[in-house]
């Protein structure tokens, strides 16, 4: 039977919890319902913002120490904490359910710094290129607003990359591509979990309106900054590119359909976000499917791989972050898929190392013989891990294993798309997003993230989601996009669910090892 207990929280135990005068302990006493987790009470009292795993116990961010009256550790806590830590009273507040009065010390892990990428392709040349092609191939469409250009006023629009981890907004001159201002922020929804599944779970548990307000308020902050610092330039439109879940959460849709089979979104088409204080349209880009959303559509558009005037060459787009999306086109057909990359490519919440550095450091350890091809650290580092880099970070076997699982899923996904396309020669490989921008490509080849035959064909293209939002927004304003025709084009693209592919598990196991092996069929073709 549930009962109310008292939890005494101390926040500065290393200093004996004394005031500067040394006369009084610093503490806070909370009332706790013993049927709930400790995190629920800490969160209610503003002592923790949440977890990055949605309360599953995966991220370790909500660690506390029971000084007195701690509950027995759960099986999950036993599996992720050292025995000595458990004996000292360390627990995860998302799992701990104290039944009696107790004293705890907050030792919450701080979030490591994540670089927010706003770098884009060279937009002025890119937009001129689009304009020249579109003037010849696309007539202006009815029902699309067209701007009235005044040579004396710099019309601007706002491009938005609505990411699971970060949000980037740019105020951009429509005609020149000149960036007037930038607004960057961590996505505030992270307090409900770092991945989309955690956000879906939170929304279904009654937090839908809160999640919508969080991201809506963030967009307002960006617009407010632009209005203050933008010399009152006339904002003509906002164009938002995000994955399907993030766009659904912004619109306040029911996302329960995204978290369970058959994974059918409320809509995958064009949407408009209405804000009572804005006098400009806000377009939300369409996507391919539940797993491949408007951010990938934007990236492909920025790279000139979809819509009228698309380049007639075989190209691969890889966008790796909290989610991993892959698109392959030969200029006539296109195939897309998504992989369960997890946190490995953005830096997990348990580690202080970002994904691109994890790839580089793992490649270094492999070259030095300190880790074998199976991903196991050699003695004397097998048990405790090894410090790598400057400043030094501790890498353990589990960190390498997380990277192996993510890279195996990506390699398997690339190969399945390549085979489905008929094993063509891939001319260009584009790495999008922050991971691709900072990635040591040679290290990626070393650990087998990329197949050998792509060497010399890989380009980092920055934040293509943001670039595509700009290009599509401009072409919408100039009447160069017919929304219905674009939706039809996207619906004709082949979407592959890797979980339904018989070969996926075999390929996944093949590419778990840290090695530079190529596609077997590629070798056969060359021989």
C-alpha positions in Angstrom: 0.0 0.0 0.0 1.4 3.4 -1.0 2.3 5.8 1.7 3.8 9.3 2.0 7.4 9.4 3.1 9.9 12.2 3.7 13.0 12.5 1.5 15.8 14.8 2.7 17.8 16.1 -0.3 21.3 17.4 0.2 23.1 19.0 -2.8 26.6 19.7 -1.5 27.7 16.7 0.5 31.4 17.3 -0.3 31.3 20.5 1.7 29.5 18.8 4.7 26.3 20.6 3.7 27.2 23.6 5.9 26.5 27.3 5.3 29.5 29.7 5.0 29.1 30.3 8.8 29.4 26.6 9.4 26.4 26.4 11.6 23.6 24.9 9.5 23.2 22.0 7.0 21.8 22.9 3.6 19.0 20.5 2.6 15.5 20.3 1.4 12.8 18.0 2.6 10.3 16.6 0.1 7.1 14.6 0.5 7.2 11.5 -1.7 4.5 9.0 -2.7 6.2 5.6 -2.2 4.3 4.1 -5.2 6.1 6.4 -7.6 9.7 6.7 -8.7 12.1 9.1 -7.0 12.5 11.0 -10.3 8.8 12.0 -10.3 9.2 13.8 -7.0 12.5 15.4 -8.0 11.0 16.6 -11.2 7.9 17.9 -9.5 10.1 20.0 -7.2 12.3 21.3 -10.0 15.5 19.4 -8.9 15.8 17.5 -12.2 14.7 18.4 -15.7 14.2 14.8 -16.7 16.1 12.0 -18.4 17.4 11.4 -21.9 16.1 7.9 -22.1 12.5 8.6 -21.1 12.9 6.9 -17.7 14.0 3.5 -19.0 17.3 3.6 -17.1 19.5 3.7 -20.2 21.2 7.1 -20.0 22.3 7.1 -16.4 21.8 10.9 -16.2 19.5 10.8 -13.1 22.0 9.2 -10.7 21.6 9.9 -7.0 23.3 8.6 -3.9 21.2 7.3 -1.0 23.1 8.4 2.2 20.5 6.7 4.4 17.5 4.5 3.8 18.2 3.5 0.2 16.1 0.8 -1.6 17.7 -2.4 -3.0 19.1 -1.9 -6.5 17.1 -3.2 -9.4 18.4 -5.8 -11.9 19.1 -3.0 -14.4 21.0 -1.0 -11.9 23.1 -4.0 -11.1 23.9 -4.5 -14.7 25.1 -0.9 -15.4 26.7 0.1 -12.1 29.8 -1.3 -10.4 29.3 -3.3 -7.2 31.2 -0.7 -5.2 28.9 2.1 -6.5 25.9 0.1 -5.5 27.3 -0.5 -2.0 27.9 3.3 -1.6 24.2 3.8 -2.3 24.2 5.0 -5.9 20.9 4.5 -7.7 19.0 5.8 -10.7 16.1 8.0 -9.7 14.0 6.9 -12.6 14.1 3.3 -11.2 14.4 3.8 -7.5 11.2 3.6 -5.4 12.0 4.4 -1.8 9.5 3.0 0.7 10.8 4.6 3.9 12.1 8.0 5.0 15.6 8.5 3.5 18.4 11.0 2.8 19.8 11.4 -0.7 22.6 13.4 -2.4 22.1 14.7 -5.9 24.9 13.7 -8.2 23.1 14.2 -11.5 25.3 13.9 -14.5 25.8 17.0 -16.6 25.0 16.9 -20.3 28.1 16.9 -22.4 28.3 19.8 -24.9 26.9 19.0 -28.4 28.0 21.1 -31.4 25.0 22.6 -33.1 25.7 22.7 -36.9 24.3 25.6 -38.8 26.9 25.4 -41.7 25.2 25.0 -45.0 26.1 24.7 -48.7 27.0 27.8 -50.6 23.4 29.0 -51.0 23.8 32.0 -53.4 25.3 29.9 -56.2 23.0 27.0 -55.3 19.9 29.2 -55.5 21.0 30.8 -58.8 21.4 27.3 -60.1 17.9 26.3 -59.1 16.5 29.5 -60.4 18.0 29.0 -63.9 16.7 25.5 -64.1 13.3 26.2 -62.7 12.7 29.1 -65.0 13.1 26.8 -67.9 11.3 23.7 -66.6 8.6 24.8 -64.1 5.8 27.2 -64.8 4.3 29.2 -62.0 1.5 27.3 -60.3 -1.9 28.5 -59.3 -2.7 28.8 -55.6 0.9 29.5 -54.6 1.7 32.9 -53.1 4.3 34.9 -55.0 6.4 37.7 -53.5 6.3 41.2 -54.8 10.0 42.1 -55.1 11.1 45.6 -54.1 14.8 46.3 -55.0 15.1 48.7 -52.1 14.0 46.2 -49.4 15.7 42.9 -48.5 13.0 40.4 -48.2 13.8 37.6 -45.8 12.5 34.2 -44.8 13.2 31.9 -41.9 14.6 28.4 -42.5 14.3 25.9 -39.6 16.0 22.6 -39.0 13.7 21.0 -36.3 16.0 18.2 -35.0 15.4 15.7 -32.3 18.5 17.0 -30.5 19.0 20.5 -31.7 17.0 23.3 -33.4 18.5 25.8 -35.8 16.8 28.8 -37.3 18.3 31.2 -39.8 17.0 34.6 -41.1 18.0 34.6 -44.7 17.7 37.1 -47.6 15.6 35.5 -50.2 17.3 36.8 -53.3 20.9 36.6 -52.2 21.0 33.8 -49.6 22.8 36.1 -47.2 22.3 34.9 -43.6 21.3 37.9 -41.5 20.9 36.1 -38.1 21.1 32.6 -36.5 19.2 31.2 -33.6 20.4 27.9 -32.2 19.2 25.8 -29.2 19.1 22.3 -27.8 15.6 20.9 -28.3 13.9 21.5 -24.9 11.9 18.2 -25.4 15.0 16.3 -24.5 13.9 16.4 -20.9 11.4 13.8 -22.0 14.0 11.6 -23.6 16.8 11.9 -26.2 15.2 9.8 -28.9 11.9 9.9 -30.7 10.5 6.8 -29.0 10.9 8.5 -25.6 9.0 11.6 -26.9 6.3 9.4 -28.4 5.9 7.6 -25.0 5.8 10.9 -23.1 3.2 12.3 -25.5 1.0 9.2 -25.1 1.2 9.5 -21.3 -0.4 12.9 -21.3 2.4 15.3 -22.2 1.3 16.0 -25.7 0.4 19.7 -25.1 3.5 20.3 -23.0 5.7 18.9 -25.8 3.9 21.1 -28.4 4.3 24.2 -26.2 8.0 23.6 -25.7 8.9 23.6 -29.4 6.3 26.3 -30.2 7.8 28.6 -27.6 11.3 27.9 -28.9 10.2 29.0 -32.4 8.7 32.2 -30.9 12.1 33.0 -29.2 13.8 32.7 -32.5 11.3 35.0 -34.3 11.6 37.5 -31.4 15.4 37.6 -31.7 15.1 38.1 -35.5 12.6 40.9 -35.1 14.8 42.7 -32.6 18.1 42.2 -34.4 16.9 42.0 -38.0 16.4 45.7 -38.7 12.6 45.0 -39.0 13.1 43.3 -42.3 9.9 41.9 -43.8 9.6 38.2 -43.0 7.8 36.6 -45.9 7.7 33.0 -44.7 9.0 30.3 -42.5 9.9 26.8 -43.8 10.4 24.0 -41.3 12.2 20.7 -42.0 12.1 17.9 -39.4 11.6 14.2 -39.0 8.1 12.9 -38.9 7.9 12.7 -35.1 9.2 16.2 -34.5 6.7 17.6 -37.0 3.8 15.7 -35.5 4.8 17.0 -32.0 4.9 20.5 -33.3 1.4 20.2 -34.8 0.0 18.5 -31.6 -0.9 15.4 -33.5 -1.6 12.0 -31.8 1.8 10.2 -32.2 0.7 6.8 -30.8 0.5 5.6 -34.5 4.2 6.3 -34.9 5.3 4.1 -32.1 3.7 0.8 -33.0 3.0 -1.3 -36.1 1.9 -0.5 -38.8 3.6 2.9 -38.0 1.1 5.0 -39.9 1.5 8.8 -39.5 -1.4 11.2 -39.2 -0.2 12.8 -42.4 3.0 12.8 -44.3 2.1 15.7 -46.7 2.5 19.4 -46.6 1.3 21.1 -43.4 0.9 24.7 -42.2 1.6 25.8 -38.7 -0.7 28.6 -37.5 0.5 31.2 -35.0 -1.8 34.1 -34.1 1.0 36.6 -33.8 2.7 36.0 -37.1 1.5 37.5 -40.4 3.6 35.2 -42.6 2.9 31.5 -43.7 4.7 28.7 -41.9 5.2 25.7 -44.1 6.1 22.2 -42.7 7.8 20.0 -45.3 6.3 16.7 -46.4 8.2 13.4 -45.9 8.5 10.0 -47.4 7.3 7.9 -44.4 7.2 7.6 -40.6 10.9 6.9 -40.5 12.2 9.2 -43.4 10.8 12.7 -42.9 10.9 16.2 -44.2 14.5 16.8 -43.1 15.6 14.2 -45.7 13.4 15.6 -48.3 15.0 19.0 -47.7 18.5 17.6 -47.9 17.8 15.8 -51.2 16.2 19.0 -52.6 19.3 21.1 -51.5 21.6 18.6 -53.3 19.4 18.7 -56.4 18.5 15.0 -56.2 14.7 15.4 -56.3 12.2 17.5 -58.3 12.6 19.1 -61.7 16.1 19.4 -62.9 17.5 16.7 -60.6 21.0 15.5 -61.4 21.1 12.3 -63.5 23.7 10.4 -61.5 23.9 7.7 -58.9 24.3 9.4 -55.5 24.0 8.3 -51.9 22.8 10.6 -49.0 23.6 9.5 -45.5 22.3 11.5 -42.6 23.4 10.1 -39.2 22.4 11.4 -35.8 19.9 10.3 -33.2 18.2 8.7 -36.2 20.0 7.4 -39.3 18.4 7.9 -42.8 19.8 6.8 -46.1 18.7 7.6 -49.6 20.0 6.2 -52.9 19.1 7.5 -56.4 20.3 6.9 -59.9 18.6 10.0 -61.3 15.5 8.0 -62.3 14.6 5.9 -59.3 15.1 6.6 -55.6 15.1 4.3 -52.6 15.1 5.4 -48.9 15.4 3.7 -45.6 16.1 4.5 -41.9 18.3 2.7 -39.4 18.1 2.4 -35.6 21.5 4.2 -35.1 20.8 5.1 -31.4 22.9 7.6 -29.6 26.3 6.3 -30.9 26.6 8.9 -33.7 25.7 11.9 -31.6 27.4 10.8 -28.4 25.5 8.8 -25.8 24.3 10.3 -22.6 26.5 7.9 -20.6 29.7 9.1 -22.4 31.4 12.4 -22.7 32.6 11.7 -26.3 30.7 12.8 -29.4 30.0 10.4 -32.2 32.5 11.6 -34.7 35.3 11.6 -32.1 34.2 8.0 -31.1 34.8 6.9 -34.7 38.2 8.6 -34.8 39.3 7.2 -31.4 38.1 3.7 -32.2 40.0 3.8 -35.5 43.1 4.9 -33.6 42.7 2.1 -31.1 42.3 -0.4 -33.9 45.4 0.8 -35.7 47.4 0.6 -32.5 46.3 -2.9 -31.8 44.6 -1.9 -28.5 41.2 -3.1 -29.7 40.7 -6.2 -31.9 38.3 -6.5 -34.9 35.6 -7.9 -32.7 35.6 -4.6 -30.7 37.2 -5.9 -27.5 39.8 -3.8 -25.7 43.1 -5.7 -25.1 44.6 -6.1 -21.6 45.2 -4.2 -19.4 42.3 -2.1 -20.6 39.6 -4.8 -21.0 38.0 -4.2 -17.6 38.4 -0.5 -16.8 38.7 1.0 -20.3 41.3 3.3 -21.8 41.8 7.1 -21.8 42.1 8.5 -25.3 42.4 12.0 -26.8 43.0 15.5 -25.4 41.2 16.2 -23.1 41.2 12.5 -22.3 38.0 10.6 -22.3 37.4 7.1 -21.1 36.4 4.5 -23.7 35.0 1.2 -22.5 34.0 -2.0 -24.3 30.3 -1.0 -24.1 31.0 2.3 -25.9 32.7 0.5 -28.7 29.9 -2.1 -28.9 27.3 0.7 -29.2 29.3 2.1 -32.1 29.6 -1.3 -33.7 25.9 -1.9 -33.6 25.1 1.5 -35.1 27.7 1.2 -37.9 26.6 -2.4 -38.7 23.0 -1.2 -39.1 24.1 1.6 -41.4 26.4 -0.7 -43.5 23.6 -3.3 -43.9 21.2 -0.5 -44.9 23.5 0.9 -47.5 24.1 -2.6 -49.0 20.4 -3.5 -49.1 19.6 -0.2 -51.0 22.5 -0.7 -53.3 21.4 -4.3 -54.2 17.8 -3.1 -54.7 19.0 -0.5 -57.1 20.8 -3.2 -59.1 24.4 -2.7 -57.7 25.2 0.5 -59.6 28.5 2.4 -59.4 27.9 5.1 -56.8 29.4 8.4 -58.1 28.8 10.6 -55.1 28.4 10.0 -51.4 27.0 12.9 -49.3 27.4 12.9 -45.5 24.8 15.3 -44.0 24.4 16.7 -40.6 26.7 17.3 -37.7 28.1 13.8 -37.6 29.0 13.9 -41.3 30.4 17.4 -41.1 32.9 16.6 -38.3 33.6 12.9 -39.3 37.1 11.8 -40.1 36.3 10.0 -43.3 39.5 7.9 -43.2 38.5 6.7 -39.8 35.1 5.8 -41.1 36.8 3.6 -43.7 39.1 2.1 -41.1 36.3 0.8 -38.9 34.2 -0.3 -41.8 31.4 2.3 -41.6 31.8 3.1 -45.3 32.7 0.5 -47.9 36.1 0.8 -49.6 34.8 1.4 -53.2 33.4 4.8 -52.0 36.9 6.1 -51.2 37.5 9.4 -52.9 33.8 10.0 -53.5 32.7 11.2 -50.1 31.7 14.8 -49.3 30.5 16.4 -46.1 27.7 18.8 -47.0 26.8 20.3 -43.7 23.2 21.0 -42.5 21.3 20.0 -45.7 18.0 20.0 -43.8 18.5 23.8 -43.1 19.7 24.4 -46.7 16.8 22.6 -48.2 14.3 24.4 -46.0 15.7 27.7 -47.4 15.6 26.5 -51.1 12.1 25.0 -50.9 10.8 28.1 -49.0 12.2 30.4 -51.7 10.8 28.2 -54.6 7.4 28.2 -52.9 7.4 32.0 -52.6 8.4 32.3 -56.3 5.6 29.8 -57.4 8.1 27.2 -58.6 6.8 24.3 -56.6 3.4 22.6 -57.0 2.8 21.0 -53.6 0.5 18.2 -55.0 3.0 17.2 -57.7 5.8 17.1 -55.1 3.8 14.9 -52.8 3.1 12.6 -55.8 6.9 12.4 -56.5 7.7 11.5 -52.9 4.9 8.9 -52.8 6.5 7.2 -55.8 9.8 6.7 -54.0 10.4 3.1 -52.8 10.6 3.0 -49.0 12.3 0.0 -47.4 11.8 -1.2 -43.9 15.0 -2.9 -42.9 13.4 -5.0 -40.2 11.3 -6.7 -43.0 14.4 -7.6 -45.1 15.4 -11.2 -44.8 19.0 -10.3 -45.5 19.3 -7.6 -42.9 20.2 -9.8 -39.9 22.9 -11.6 -41.9 24.4 -8.3 -43.2 24.2 -6.8 -39.7 26.2 -9.6 -38.2 28.7 -9.5 -41.0 29.4 -5.8 -40.5 29.6 -5.9 -36.7 33.4 -6.4 -36.9 35.7 -3.4 -37.1 37.2 -4.0 -40.5 37.4 -2.4 -43.9 35.7 -5.1 -45.9 33.8 -4.1 -49.0 30.5 -5.4 -50.4 31.2 -9.0 -51.4 29.2 -8.5 -54.6 31.4 -5.5 -55.5 34.5 -7.8 -55.4 32.8 -10.4 -57.6 31.9 -7.7 -60.1 35.4 -6.4 -60.3 37.0 -9.9 -60.6 
